[in-house]
Amino acid sequence: MSAWPGKYVIGLTGNIATGKSVVRKMLEHLGAYGIDADALANRAIAKDAPGYQPVLDTFGSWILTPEGQIDRTRLGRIVFSDSEALGKLEAIVHPLVRQAIDLLVRRAGQKIIVVEAIKLLEGPLRSACDNIWVTTAPMEVQLRRLRIKRGMSAEVARQHIAAQPPQTQKIAAADVVIKNNGSFEAAWKQVLAAWQKTIPDGIVALVPPAPAAKGVLAVERAGPRQVEEIAEFITEISKGRRAMSPEDVMAAFGEKAFLLLKIDERLVGLAGWQVENLVARVSDVYMEPGLALGEAVRVLMDAIEIASRELQSEILLLFLPPHLGRHNAVWDALGYSPRNPQDLKVSAWEEAALESMPVGTVMFYKQLRKDRVLKPV
């Protein structure tokens, strides 16, 4: 077993833009607790985190933004081409990340853990894992993803790809290889087959929900088999303003989970929900007209909060369409208050809000736990 008694740990790695995060999300859909080590590394050097001052002392105040945060792009230019500088940065950040991972794994209620880290194989975390999974993708796919998702020029994208060891090195160390060069559905089939083959007997992940009483609102977590139902519901409730195909929903599963609100197996509401970097986020909120909004929202948000707390989320952010956001009394009764991203005070929270908030929505906030991972020391 892994370094953590009672836990089965999958170490997930792969070169840049090979789809590691998508595979981690798939494993989370199957019941694993996901940890993004690279996101924790970014957290470790935020202004309100323990790595901030050591990095500043090592590299100088010129790497700061006008707001006093470390400019990761500027810092990256220093360490990208200087192995000695990279070593100094890693000596500061990696111990903090390992401490955070250890805390998260020990606190997790799930028995199966997946740790995503681009440098998993180069450090001590490798020996703490039971199974090594590696994602791969052809260079043309990597280039396309870097240009579309990160806005890189072709030249910069090629530099980032060339700066990493050949994919064959990681493949040689893998117990499982996921070829992530096609559709979400193709990758999902590989992940599901590997999960069924490699997870030891007796380690339970997902527990089927108990059937709801007749006429009672109930929440269930959707799976890929329900993509058509979700697509039809969103298209209908939005009156075609957001026409979704099953393929669109299937692709969305690479980023989020869908929680379905039902009465007697009839879909009456849904929310897209994800947890990244210990911040839970809810978007894509749709409710059937005529529902008693207060009760429907309470049932749905109770389920989302329970799931978010199980994933050790520090806060929950709601991104609501204006017609739902104007019901302040409904949200206030559940402990949510309207906020702007800049009002969140914690840099990791603010960054999560800014990168996730859809255009045209209003944001509501609720703190789920007082203690924080990587808080200042």
Secondary structure per residue as TSV (DSSP state, phi and psi in degrees):
chain	resnum	aa	ss	phi	psi
A	1	M	-	360.0	174.0
A	2	S	-	-73.8	-174.5
A	3	A	S	-69.5	-10.1
A	4	W	S	-113.9	107.8
A	5	P	T	-54.7	135.0
A	6	G	T	83.2	-2.3
A	7	K	-	-116.6	143.5
A	8	Y	E	-110.6	118.7
A	9	V	E	-111.6	122.7
A	10	I	E	-96.6	123.6
A	11	G	E	-93.6	121.3
A	12	L	E	-113.4	123.3
A	13	T	E	-144.5	177.6
A	14	G	E	159.7	160.3
A	15	N	S	-69.7	172.4
A	16	I	T	-58.1	138.7
A	17	A	T	60.3	32.7
A	18	T	S	-102.0	3.5
A	19	G	-	91.0	30.2
A	20	K	H	-60.6	-46.0
A	21	S	H	-65.5	-35.1
A	22	V	H	-64.1	-42.9
A	23	V	H	-66.6	-38.8
A	24	R	H	-59.8	-41.9
A	25	K	H	-62.7	-38.7
A	26	M	H	-62.7	-42.6
A	27	L	H	-65.0	-34.2
A	28	E	H	-65.9	-38.4
A	29	H	H	-59.0	-31.6
A	30	L	T	-84.0	-6.0
A	31	G	T	116.3	2.6
A	32	A	-	-79.1	156.3
A	33	Y	E	-94.8	119.8
A	34	G	E	-96.3	139.4
A	35	I	E	-128.0	125.7
A	36	D	E	-98.9	98.9
A	37	A	H	-64.7	-32.6
A	38	D	H	-69.5	-36.3
A	39	A	H	-66.7	-37.0
A	40	L	H	-64.1	-34.9
A	41	A	H	-63.7	-39.2
A	42	N	H	-66.6	-39.5
A	43	R	H	-62.5	-35.3
A	44	A	H	-64.2	-21.9
A	45	I	T	-111.6	12.3
A	46	A	S	-67.5	162.2
A	47	K	T	-59.1	-29.4
A	48	D	T	-101.8	24.2
A	49	A	S	-125.7	162.1
A	50	P	T	-69.4	-19.0
A	51	G	T	-86.7	-6.8
A	52	Y	H	-60.3	-56.7
A	53	Q	H	-66.9	-41.9
A	54	P	H	-59.5	-38.2
A	55	V	H	-66.9	-40.5
A	56	L	H	-63.4	-42.7
A	57	D	H	-64.0	-32.1
A	58	T	H	-81.5	-40.4
A	59	F	H	-111.3	-10.9
A	60	G	-	96.2	157.1
A	61	S	G	-73.6	-10.2
A	62	W	G	-67.9	-13.4
A	63	I	G	-84.0	1.1
A	64	L	B	-84.4	149.5
A	65	T	-	-81.2	168.9
A	66	P	T	-58.5	-24.1
A	67	E	T	-84.8	-0.9
A	68	G	S	88.6	6.3
A	69	Q	-	-88.2	155.7
A	70	I	B	-74.1	125.2
A	71	D	-	-78.5	104.1
A	72	R	H	-66.6	-29.2
A	73	T	H	-66.8	-44.4
A	74	R	H	-65.8	-42.7
A	75	L	H	-63.0	-39.2
A	76	G	H	-61.7	-35.5
A	77	R	H	-63.8	-32.2
A	78	I	H	-70.4	-49.0
A	79	V	H	-86.2	-16.7
A	80	F	H	-60.9	-37.9
A	81	S	T	-115.3	12.0
A	82	D	-	-133.1	102.0
A	83	S	H	-64.1	-32.0
A	84	E	H	-67.6	-43.0
A	85	A	H	-65.0	-39.7
A	86	L	H	-61.5	-41.8
A	87	G	H	-61.4	-39.0
A	88	K	H	-65.4	-42.0
A	89	L	H	-64.6	-44.9
A	90	E	H	-65.1	-33.0
A	91	A	H	-64.9	-26.6
A	92	I	H	-83.1	-46.9
A	93	V	H	-82.5	-43.7
A	94	H	H	-59.3	-42.9
A	95	P	H	-61.1	-36.9
A	96	L	H	-66.5	-40.1
A	97	V	H	-65.7	-42.4
A	98	R	H	-62.9	-39.0
A	99	Q	H	-62.8	-42.8
A	100	A	H	-65.2	-42.9
A	101	I	H	-60.7	-44.5
A	102	D	H	-59.8	-42.9
A	103	L	H	-64.6	-44.6
A	104	L	H	-65.4	-43.0
A	105	V	H	-64.4	-43.0
A	106	R	H	-66.7	-34.4
A	107	R	H	-80.9	-20.8
A	108	A	-	-64.8	137.0
A	109	G	-	-81.8	-18.6
A	110	Q	-	-75.8	147.8
A	111	K	S	-87.5	-22.9
A	112	I	E	-106.7	126.5
A	113	I	E	-119.6	138.8
A	114	V	E	-122.3	123.8
A	115	V	E	-109.6	114.4
A	116	E	E	-92.9	125.2
A	117	A	-	-154.2	128.2
A	118	I	T	-68.5	-27.7
A	119	K	T	-111.1	35.6
A	120	L	G	-56.5	-42.9
A	121	L	G	-77.6	-15.3
A	122	E	G	-89.8	-6.5
A	123	G	S	-130.0	-175.0
A	124	P	G	-68.6	-16.0
A	125	L	G	-61.6	-29.7
A	126	R	G	-56.2	-44.7
A	127	S	G	-74.0	-12.3
A	128	A	G	-86.4	-5.0
A	129	C	-	-99.0	147.9
A	130	D	S	-83.6	-28.9
A	131	N	E	-147.6	137.0
A	132	I	E	-109.2	121.9
A	133	W	E	-110.1	137.8
A	134	V	E	-127.5	131.5
A	135	T	E	-96.0	144.8
A	136	T	E	-133.5	157.3
A	137	A	-	-159.7	146.9
A	138	P	-	-63.0	155.5
A	139	M	H	-58.7	-38.2
A	140	E	H	-64.1	-31.7
A	141	V	H	-71.5	-42.6
A	142	Q	H	-58.0	-46.9
A	143	L	H	-59.7	-44.4
A	144	R	H	-63.2	-43.7
A	145	R	H	-64.3	-41.6
A	146	L	H	-66.6	-35.9
A	147	R	H	-73.9	-40.1
A	148	I	H	-79.6	-48.3
A	149	K	H	-85.4	-28.8
A	150	R	S	-115.6	0.1
A	151	G	-	67.0	23.8
A	152	M	-	-79.4	149.9
A	153	S	-	-73.0	162.7
A	154	A	H	-59.5	-39.0
A	155	E	H	-65.5	-46.4
A	156	V	H	-65.5	-40.4
A	157	A	H	-60.7	-43.3
A	158	R	H	-63.6	-37.0
A	159	Q	H	-63.3	-42.7
A	160	H	H	-65.7	-39.6
A	161	I	H	-67.6	-42.9
A	162	A	H	-68.4	-24.5
A	163	A	T	-74.5	-10.8
A	164	Q	S	-100.3	155.2
A	165	P	-	-60.8	157.4
A	166	P	-	-57.3	146.0
A	167	Q	H	-59.8	-27.6
A	168	T	H	-60.2	-29.7
A	169	Q	H	-65.2	-42.8
A	170	K	H	-70.8	-39.5
A	171	I	H	-59.0	-37.9
A	172	A	H	-63.4	-26.1
A	173	A	T	-95.2	0.7
A	174	A	-	-86.1	143.8
A	175	D	S	-87.6	-31.3
A	176	V	E	-134.8	134.3
A	177	V	E	-118.0	126.2
A	178	I	E	-108.5	115.6
A	179	K	E	-84.7	101.7
A	180	N	-	-103.6	61.4
A	181	N	S	-118.8	8.5
A	182	G	S	-131.2	-135.1
A	183	S	-	-81.7	164.2
A	184	F	H	-58.3	-40.9
A	185	E	H	-62.3	-40.1
A	186	A	H	-65.2	-41.9
A	187	A	H	-67.5	-38.9
A	188	W	H	-59.6	-42.2
A	189	K	H	-61.9	-40.0
A	190	Q	H	-66.0	-44.0
A	191	V	H	-63.9	-45.2
A	192	L	H	-62.4	-42.1
A	193	A	H	-64.8	-41.9
A	194	A	H	-67.3	-38.9
A	195	W	H	-59.7	-49.6
A	196	Q	H	-64.5	-29.7
A	197	K	H	-84.3	-34.3
A	198	T	H	-102.1	-27.0
A	199	I	S	-71.3	124.6
A	200	P	-	-62.8	150.0
A	201	D	T	-60.6	144.7
A	202	G	T	92.6	-11.1
A	203	I	-	-95.8	112.3
A	204	V	-	-96.8	135.4
A	205	A	-	-110.4	-83.4
A	206	L	-	-83.9	137.8
A	207	V	-	-111.8	122.1
A	208	P	-	-58.3	136.7
A	209	P	-	-69.0	150.5
A	210	A	-	-71.1	144.8
A	211	P	-	-63.3	140.6
A	212	A	-	-79.7	153.7
A	213	A	-	-68.7	153.6
A	214	K	T	-61.5	132.8
A	215	G	T	78.9	6.1
A	216	V	-	-106.4	137.6
A	217	L	E	-64.4	133.4
A	218	A	E	-141.8	154.5
A	219	V	E	-117.0	135.6
A	220	E	E	-133.9	151.7
A	221	R	E	-88.0	127.4
A	222	A	-	-74.9	154.6
A	223	G	-	-120.7	171.6
A	224	P	G	-55.9	-22.7
A	225	R	G	-70.4	-14.1
A	226	Q	G	-102.3	16.4
A	227	V	H	-63.2	-37.0
A	228	E	H	-66.8	-41.7
A	229	E	H	-62.4	-42.7
A	230	I	H	-66.0	-44.5
A	231	A	H	-61.1	-44.2
A	232	E	H	-65.1	-39.5
A	233	F	H	-66.6	-48.1
A	234	I	H	-63.0	-42.5
A	235	T	H	-62.1	-41.7
A	236	E	H	-70.0	-48.5
A	237	I	H	-67.8	-33.4
A	238	S	T	-82.4	1.4
A	239	K	T	55.2	37.3
A	240	G	T	82.1	-4.2
A	241	R	T	-66.1	-27.4
A	242	R	T	-127.2	84.1
A	243	A	-	-77.9	117.0
A	244	M	-	-110.1	137.3
A	245	S	-	-101.2	160.8
A	246	P	H	-55.4	-34.6
A	247	E	H	-65.1	-37.9
A	248	D	H	-62.6	-43.9
A	249	V	H	-67.2	-41.0
A	250	M	H	-60.1	-42.0
A	251	A	H	-64.6	-35.6
A	252	A	H	-65.9	-25.9
A	253	F	T	-61.3	-19.2
A	254	G	T	-72.8	-10.7
A	255	E	T	-119.7	-30.4
A	256	K	-	-146.7	169.7
A	257	A	E	-107.3	154.2
A	258	F	E	-110.7	126.4
A	259	L	E	-103.9	125.7
A	260	L	E	-104.8	132.3
A	261	L	E	-100.2	122.2
A	262	K	E	-131.8	152.9
A	263	I	E	-125.8	119.9
A	264	D	T	51.0	46.4
A	265	E	T	70.0	4.2
A	266	R	E	-95.9	127.9
A	267	L	E	-74.0	122.9
A	268	V	E	-124.3	-6.1
A	269	G	E	-171.3	159.5
A	270	L	E	-157.6	163.1
A	271	A	E	-145.1	138.2
A	272	G	E	-85.7	131.2
A	273	W	E	-137.9	137.3
A	274	Q	E	-147.5	154.8
A	275	V	E	-124.4	119.6
A	276	E	E	-133.0	133.0
A	277	N	T	55.3	38.0
A	278	L	T	67.0	18.7
A	279	V	E	-117.8	117.9
A	280	A	E	-85.1	139.9
A	281	R	E	-135.5	136.7
A	282	V	E	-121.3	126.1
A	283	S	E	-138.9	-172.8
A	284	D	E	51.4	47.0
A	285	V	E	-87.4	120.8
A	286	Y	E	-131.7	133.5
A	287	M	E	-128.9	139.1
A	288	E	-	-66.7	133.3
A	289	P	T	-56.9	143.2
A	290	G	T	94.2	-11.7
A	291	L	S	-65.9	147.9
A	292	A	-	-72.1	100.9
A	293	L	H	-59.8	-43.0
A	294	G	H	-58.0	-46.5
A	295	E	H	-70.8	-42.1
A	296	A	H	-62.1	-45.5
A	297	V	H	-64.8	-40.2
A	298	R	H	-61.3	-46.8
A	299	V	H	-63.1	-45.5
A	300	L	H	-65.7	-45.5
A	301	M	H	-72.0	-31.4
A	302	D	H	-59.2	-44.9
A	303	A	H	-65.6	-41.3
A	304	I	H	-66.4	-40.5
A	305	E	H	-66.0	-40.9
A	306	I	H	-60.6	-46.8
A	307	A	H	-64.4	-38.2
A	308	S	H	-67.9	-39.9
A	309	R	H	-67.6	-35.8
A	310	E	H	-61.4	-29.0
A	311	L	T	-93.5	13.7
A	312	Q	T	65.5	28.1
A	313	S	-	-65.3	141.9
A	314	E	S	-85.6	-37.6
A	315	I	E	-140.0	165.4
A	316	L	E	-127.8	126.0
A	317	L	E	-109.3	132.0
A	318	L	E	-108.6	129.5
A	319	F	E	-112.4	105.0
A	320	L	E	-112.7	145.2
A	321	P	-	-65.4	150.0
A	322	P	H	-53.5	-34.9
A	323	H	H	-68.4	-23.3
A	324	L	H	-92.4	-34.1
A	325	G	H	-67.4	-21.6
A	326	R	T	-74.5	-11.2
A	327	H	-	-84.5	65.4
A	328	N	H	-57.1	-37.3
A	329	A	H	-63.9	-35.9
A	330	V	H	-64.1	-46.6
A	331	W	H	-73.8	-36.9
A	332	D	H	-62.2	-37.7
A	333	A	H	-62.8	-24.0
A	334	L	T	-97.3	2.7
A	335	G	T	91.8	16.3
A	336	Y	-	-102.4	139.5
A	337	S	E	-126.7	144.9
A	338	P	E	-69.0	138.8
A	339	R	-	-143.8	156.9
A	340	N	-	-96.2	149.7
A	341	P	G	-53.0	-36.9
A	342	Q	G	-69.7	-12.1
A	343	D	G	-90.3	0.6
A	344	L	S	-79.0	-17.3
A	345	K	-	76.0	-34.6
A	346	V	S	-96.5	127.9
A	347	S	H	-60.5	-40.3
A	348	A	H	-64.7	-35.0
A	349	W	H	-70.4	-46.0
A	350	E	H	-60.3	-43.2
A	351	E	H	-63.1	-41.3
A	352	A	H	-62.5	-41.7
A	353	A	H	-65.5	-44.8
A	354	L	H	-65.3	-36.9
A	355	E	H	-82.1	-16.6
A	356	S	H	-108.2	-20.3
A	357	M	-	-72.0	113.5
A	358	P	-	-67.4	149.2
A	359	V	T	-61.2	136.4
A	360	G	T	86.4	6.1
A	361	T	-	-105.5	165.1
A	362	V	E	-113.1	148.2
A	363	M	E	-107.9	135.4
A	364	F	E	-120.2	152.5
A	365	Y	E	-134.3	144.4
A	366	K	E	-147.4	132.7
A	367	Q	E	-86.7	129.7
A	368	L	-	-99.8	-25.3
A	369	R	-	-149.4	149.1
A	370	K	S	-85.5	-38.7
A	371	D	-	-77.7	143.9
A	372	R	-	-124.5	148.0
A	373	V	T	-80.2	140.7
A	374	L	T	59.0	38.7
A	375	K	-	-76.6	162.5
A	376	P	-	-60.1	150.7
A	377	V	-	-120.6	360.0
